[in-house]
Structures are given as structure tokens and as C-alpha cells.
Amino acid sequence: MKPLILSKVGTFCFLLITFMLTLGINTRSIASEGDLSFPFNSDSGKYWQYVSDRVMGGVSDGQVNLEQDGEIYYARLTGNVSTRNNGGFIQLRTSTSMSNKPLMFKSIHNSKKGGKKLQGVRLKVKGNGEKYHIFIQTTIFYRLPVDYHIATFDTSPNWQTVDLPFDQFKELNSNKNSKFSPKNINTLGIVAYGRDFSSDLSVSSIEFYY
């Protein structure tokens, strides 16, 4: 099957203009022991975006394809990350806004159940053996480094499930533990970041677990 190419955003400044990108997502929420699951599907290309460091003078280059293996859809982030010119990232990203709150964000913002809170995010991924990252942003208007939270995960050529507890996220550009509530998550990015390397990462589903 020929890949479906997602919209490519050639201009993006990670800390200054992320509020300009507002997205939607209509993937179906699936209950799995109460967890919130959002698999990629044939419509996901409309609601996620590729972003890079080029607006700030970076030279990283890449793309995201929506691919299919049997009945499974997955997003594949490929390209070359370069730290030249103070750059260093390519990313698959979705977000919410005051006027547009997609299903995924509605679900996690109203996720407290029976006194329980969401404990982390779970990905089904495969890759080229490199390390990748989840970026979470917890504000809409004012964006400081403390509003960005990052966790790192490893990849292998085979599909695997990766659990990233919220209490193991770090503040961006520091080694301090993050403290944030899932109800404040407004942006989620799956990112190749921070060093010179070739990216090849596939993600078939995103889940938030209790």
C-alpha cells in the first residue's frame, strides 16, 4: 500500500510559536481495563502534523508517513536530525486549544475515575535502535521551559510496548523531575531530538493508563 503523506510543516520554533499549531483528533477511545487507547487509523493523517526546527534556522529534515500493515495503521517518522545552526529536532505532534479540544484531550482531561488518576503514557513502537522522546506541554498561552516535560525511550526493529510513567518525566533542559497533572496536558509530541542521527520510528498506538 502506498503511504499516505501527512501534512509537512517546514516552519516551527519549539518554544516561541507552538501556540500557532492547533490540531484535532477523532480517533476512537477504546476501553482496556479502564485505560484510554488511541490507535492510529486511516484518518490520523488529518489530525497530526510533522514539525521541525527549520523556522529557527535549523537544518533537520524529515517527514511522517501514515503506513499500513494488514489492519494496523502506524505513523512513521523518518529523516535526519542535525544540531547545526542551533537546531536539533523533527517531530510528530498533536495539540488542543481553547476553541478546539480533540477527543484524546477531552478523555485525558476528564480521566479521574473512582479516585484514581492516570499514571503514564504507553506507546506501541518499533524503530532503528535509537533513543526517542515524548514531549508533553502543559500550557496553551504562556510557554516557559518548565511547561515542557520529556521522557526518553529505546527502540528495536520489533514492535514493543513502552510504558512512560508521568513521575519519570523531566523538565526540558534540566534533570529536575516534572510535576504536572494529566488534566493539564495540551500538547503531545513524539520526537527525534537533541543530537545528529537518522530517525526511523514507527508508532501504532498511544495509550494513557491508570
C-alpha positions in Angstrom: 0.0 0.0 0.0 1.3 3.4 -0.9 2.0 5.5 2.2 -0.3 8.4 3.0 1.8 11.6 3.4 0.9 13.7 6.4 1.0 17.5 6.1 4.6 18.8 6.4 5.2 22.0 8.4 8.5 23.5 7.3 8.5 26.2 10.0 8.4 25.6 13.7 10.0 27.3 16.7 9.7 24.9 19.6 9.3 27.4 22.4 8.0 30.5 20.7 5.3 29.6 18.2 3.8 26.3 19.2 0.5 28.0 20.0 0.1 28.6 16.3 -0.4 24.9 15.6 -3.8 23.7 16.8 -4.9 20.2 15.8 -7.8 17.9 16.2 -8.0 14.1 16.5 -11.1 11.9 16.1 -9.6 8.5 16.9 -11.9 6.3 18.8 -11.3 5.8 22.6 -11.1 2.1 23.4 -11.5 0.9 27.0 -8.9 -1.6 28.0 -9.3 -2.3 31.7 -10.3 1.4 32.0 -7.3 2.7 30.2 -7.6 5.2 27.3 -6.3 4.0 24.0 -5.9 5.9 20.7 -4.6 3.8 17.8 -3.7 5.4 14.6 -6.2 4.9 11.8 -6.9 5.9 8.2 -8.0 9.4 9.3 -5.0 10.2 11.5 -3.1 12.0 8.8 -5.7 14.8 9.0 -5.1 15.5 12.7 -1.3 15.1 13.4 1.4 17.2 12.0 5.1 16.9 11.2 7.1 19.8 12.6 10.9 20.6 12.5 13.5 23.1 13.7 13.7 25.0 10.4 12.0 28.2 11.4 14.7 28.9 13.9 17.4 28.4 11.3 17.9 24.6 11.8 18.5 22.2 9.0 16.9 19.0 10.2 14.9 17.3 7.5 12.3 14.6 7.6 8.7 13.5 7.1 5.9 11.4 8.6 4.1 8.8 6.6 0.9 7.1 7.6 1.5 3.4 6.7 -0.5 0.2 7.0 0.5 -3.4 7.8 -2.6 -5.5 7.4 -5.3 -3.9 9.6 -2.7 -1.9 11.6 -2.0 1.7 10.8 1.1 3.4 12.1 2.9 6.7 11.8 6.5 6.5 10.7 8.8 9.4 11.5 11.9 9.4 9.3 14.6 11.9 8.5 18.0 13.3 9.6 18.3 15.3 12.8 21.0 17.9 12.8 22.2 20.2 15.6 23.7 22.7 13.2 22.5 26.3 13.5 21.1 25.6 16.9 18.6 23.1 15.6 18.1 19.5 16.5 14.6 18.0 16.2 11.9 16.5 14.0 8.6 15.7 15.5 5.1 14.2 15.1 2.7 16.4 17.1 -0.9 16.9 18.2 -2.4 19.5 20.5 -5.5 21.2 21.8 -6.7 24.8 22.2 -9.3 26.8 23.9 -11.6 26.6 20.9 -10.8 23.1 19.7 -10.4 20.2 22.2 -10.0 16.9 20.3 -11.2 13.6 21.7 -7.9 12.5 23.1 -7.5 15.6 25.2 -11.1 15.5 26.3 -10.6 12.0 27.5 -7.4 12.6 29.5 -8.7 15.9 30.9 -11.7 14.1 32.3 -9.9 10.9 33.2 -10.1 10.8 37.0 -12.2 7.8 37.9 -13.1 6.3 41.2 -10.4 8.4 42.9 -7.7 7.1 40.5 -5.6 9.3 38.3 -3.7 8.5 35.1 -0.2 7.3 35.8 1.5 7.4 32.5 1.6 7.1 28.7 2.1 3.8 26.8 3.3 3.5 23.3 3.4 0.7 20.8 6.6 1.4 18.8 9.4 0.0 16.7 12.5 1.7 15.4 16.1 1.7 14.3 17.6 1.2 17.7 17.9 4.9 18.5 16.5 6.7 21.6 13.4 8.9 21.1 11.4 11.1 23.3 7.9 12.1 24.3 7.4 15.8 24.8 4.4 16.9 26.9 3.4 20.6 27.1 1.0 21.7 29.9 0.1 25.3 28.9 -1.7 26.9 26.0 -0.7 30.6 26.1 2.4 31.1 28.2 5.2 28.7 27.4 8.3 28.5 29.6 10.8 25.6 29.8 9.1 24.4 33.0 5.9 23.8 31.0 7.7 21.2 28.8 8.2 17.7 30.1 10.2 15.0 28.4 10.7 11.2 28.7 13.0 9.0 26.7 12.5 5.5 25.3 14.6 3.0 23.4 13.5 1.2 20.2 14.2 -2.1 18.4 13.2 -3.4 15.0 10.3 -5.4 16.5 7.1 -4.0 17.8 7.2 -3.4 21.6 5.1 -1.7 24.2 6.8 1.1 26.2 5.4 2.5 29.4 6.4 6.0 30.4 5.2 6.9 33.9 4.4 10.6 34.4 6.6 10.7 37.6 9.7 9.8 35.5 9.3 12.8 33.1 11.9 15.5 33.4 11.7 19.3 32.8 13.1 20.2 29.4 16.7 21.2 29.5 17.1 20.2 33.2 17.4 17.0 35.2 14.6 18.0 37.5 11.6 15.7 38.0 8.5 17.1 36.4 5.3 17.7 38.4 2.2 18.0 36.3 -1.4 16.8 36.2 -2.6 14.9 33.2 -5.6 17.2 33.0 -3.2 20.0 32.0 -1.7 18.2 29.0 -2.3 20.3 26.0 0.3 19.1 23.5 1.9 15.7 22.9 4.9 15.2 20.6 6.8 12.1 19.6 10.3 13.4 18.9 13.7 12.7 17.4 15.7 15.2 19.3 19.0 16.6 20.6 21.8 15.0 18.6 22.9 14.3 15.0 21.3 11.0 13.8 19.0 9.3 11.4 15.4 8.8 12.6 13.2 5.8 11.7 10.5 5.5 14.3 7.0 3.8 13.9 4.2 4.3 16.3 0.9 2.4 16.1 -0.9 3.5 19.2 -0.9 5.8 22.2 -2.5 4.9 25.5 -2.9 6.6 28.9 -3.0 4.1 31.7 -4.1 4.1 35.4 
